């Protein structure tokens, strides 16, 4: 979010949900789910960044 903030990205709510999924998986001691949630987040934030004008 901070990386693209100056470019007009306003995805804080979505990003927080994605990070919460990662945190939940870590808290549940589920490394596979944490890895998948983080990969999903990185993929999604990249896609959102590519949608910038």
N, C-alpha and C positions, 0 to 999 in steps of 0.2 A: 504494500500500500504506500509506504513512504517512498519507495523507489519510483513510483509512477504518479505520485500526488501532484506534482507540478504539471503533469501532462493532462490533467482533467479526469483522472480515474477516481471514481467515487464508489468504491465497492466495499467499504468498511463492513457493512452488515453481512454481506456474503462471505467476506474473508474471515470474519469472526466466527461464523458458523462452521466454516471449513477448519479453522484452527481448533474449535471446540471438538470436532470429530477426532482430530489427532490426539488432543488431550485426553478425551474419554478412552480411547484405545490404549494409551499409555497407562492411565489410571487402572484400567482393567487388565494390565500386564499382557496385552495382546499385540506383540510386535508385528505380526503380519497385518493386522488391521491398521496399526499406526502407520506402517510403511505405505499401505494402500491409500489411506486417507491423505497422507502427505503428498504422495504422487498425484492424487486427484486434485489437490489444492494447487500444486505447482503447475499442472496442466491447465487448470481453469484460469489461474491468474495470468498465465501466458496468453491464453486465448483472449481474455478480456483486454490485455494490453495491446494485442494485435488488432483489436477492433477500433483502436483510437484513430481519429482522423489524421 
